[in-house]
Amino acid sequence: MAVRHGAICYLDEIVEARQDTTVVIHPLTDARRILPLEKHNEIVLAHADFQLTISYNPGYQSAVKDLKESTKQRFLAIDFGYPPPAVEAAIVAREAGTNVELAGTLVAIAERSRNLQGHGLDEGASTRMLIHAGTTGARRPAASSCRPIEHRSADHRQSRHPRSAQRCH
């Protein structure tokens, strides 16, 4: 539909598609600007306003999954990095529902892990990972609201060896 009517077609995580299917877009993305539909015995001419956008994370999950060079050369690439630390901390704090101090600490740890990429670490901590960690940290109760739990035996006597557990209010 996008090809016929001049809309934007967005293909997310294109590297997850089989390579023999991604080559189908080649005539659409070069000077021909056509989409052959073999099963319908039809060739669709791309509308003048048609645009094709693809996205993927190079090297994510598997170095084996990447676009063929013949597909890559048909697109303009934009490499996105991480936002500045203060901006990333604000994002993590907002999305995780935690305070900016904890978010800032998580971002500082993430920056260190990202510097290790290629030196024993396949990839550093993502912003999504920081949000998850921040969410977990936000749910943890403050130490001031916790007290030790006394372990009692079956006959309700206090044990000599209390377990190291905590009850939080």
C-alpha positions in Angstrom: 0.0 0.0 0.0 2.8 2.4 0.9 4.4 1.8 -2.5 1.2 2.4 -4.4 0.0 5.5 -2.5 3.2 7.3 -1.6 3.4 6.6 2.2 6.4 5.7 4.3 7.1 2.0 4.8 9.0 1.3 8.0 10.7 -2.1 8.4 11.9 -2.6 12.0 14.7 -5.1 12.8 15.2 -5.9 9.1 18.1 -8.3 9.9 15.6 -10.7 11.4 14.1 -11.3 8.0 15.5 -14.0 5.8 18.2 -12.7 3.5 16.6 -14.1 0.5 13.5 -12.0 1.2 15.3 -8.7 1.8 16.7 -8.7 -1.7 13.1 -8.3 -2.9 13.3 -4.6 -1.9 16.4 -4.0 -4.1 14.5 -2.9 -7.3 12.4 -0.7 -5.1 15.4 1.0 -3.6 17.4 1.7 -6.7 16.7 3.8 -9.9 14.0 1.3 -11.0 11.7 2.1 -8.1 9.5 -1.0 -8.7 8.1 -3.8 -6.5 7.8 -7.0 -8.4 4.9 -9.1 -7.0 5.6 -12.5 -8.6 2.6 -14.4 -7.2 0.3 -11.8 -8.7 2.3 -11.4 -11.9 2.4 -7.7 -11.3 5.0 -5.0 -11.1 4.0 -2.0 -8.9 5.6 1.3 -9.8 6.5 3.2 -6.6 4.6 6.5 -6.1 6.8 9.6 -6.3 6.3 10.2 -2.5 7.1 6.6 -1.4 9.9 6.3 1.1 11.3 3.1 2.7 12.9 3.3 6.1 14.6 0.3 7.8 16.2 -0.1 11.3 18.3 -2.6 13.1 21.0 -2.7 15.7 24.3 -3.8 14.1 26.0 -6.6 16.0 23.1 -6.9 18.5 22.6 -10.5 19.7 24.6 -12.0 16.9 27.4 -10.8 14.7 26.2 -13.3 12.1 23.0 -11.4 11.5 23.8 -8.4 9.4 22.5 -6.9 6.2 24.1 -7.9 2.9 26.4 -5.3 1.5 24.1 -5.0 -1.6 21.2 -4.0 0.7 23.3 -1.7 2.9 24.5 0.4 0.0 20.9 1.3 -0.9 20.3 3.2 2.4 21.7 6.2 4.3 22.9 5.1 7.8 22.4 7.1 10.9 24.4 5.8 13.9 22.8 6.6 17.2 24.8 6.8 20.4 23.7 7.3 24.0 22.5 10.7 25.2 24.7 12.8 27.5 24.9 11.4 31.1 22.6 14.0 32.6 19.9 13.5 29.9 20.2 9.7 30.2 19.9 9.9 34.0 16.7 12.0 33.6 15.3 9.4 31.2 16.1 6.5 33.5 14.7 8.4 36.6 11.5 9.2 34.8 10.9 5.8 33.1 11.9 3.8 36.2 10.1 6.0 38.7 13.3 6.4 40.8 15.3 9.3 42.0 17.9 11.1 39.8 20.7 10.2 42.2 20.2 6.4 41.7 19.7 7.0 38.0 23.0 9.0 37.8 24.8 6.1 39.6 23.3 3.6 37.1 24.4 5.8 34.1 27.9 6.1 35.5 28.2 2.3 35.8 26.7 1.9 32.3 29.3 4.3 30.9 32.1 2.2 32.4 30.6 -1.0 31.0 30.3 0.6 27.5 34.0 1.4 27.6 34.6 -2.3 28.0 32.8 -3.2 24.8 35.3 -5.1 22.7 37.6 -5.7 25.6 36.0 -8.8 27.1 32.4 -7.5 27.0 30.2 -8.0 24.0 28.1 -4.9 24.7 27.7 -2.4 27.5 24.6 -1.7 29.6 21.7 -0.2 27.5 19.4 2.5 28.7 16.6 -0.1 28.7 18.7 -2.2 31.1 19.3 0.8 33.3 15.5 1.5 33.5 14.9 -2.1 34.5 17.6 -1.8 37.2 16.2 1.5 38.4 12.7 -0.1 38.6 14.1 -2.9 40.7 15.9 -0.4 42.9 12.8 1.8 43.3 10.9 -1.2 44.6 13.5 -2.1 47.3 12.4 -0.8 50.7 14.6 1.6 52.6 16.8 -0.1 55.3 15.2 2.1 58.0 11.9 0.4 57.4 13.3 -3.1 58.0 13.9 -5.2 61.1 15.3 -8.7 61.6 12.8 -11.5 61.7 13.1 -13.9 64.7 13.1 -17.5 63.8 11.0 -19.7 66.0 10.9 -23.4 66.3 7.8 -25.5 65.8 6.8 -25.2 69.4 7.1 -21.4 69.1 10.3 -21.0 71.1 12.8 -18.5 69.8 15.7 -20.3 68.1 19.3 -19.7 69.2 20.3 -19.3 65.6 18.1 -16.6 64.1 17.9 -16.6 60.3 19.3 -13.6 58.5 16.0 -12.5 57.1 14.3 -9.1 57.2 10.7 -7.9 57.5 10.0 -4.6 55.9 7.0 -2.4 56.5 
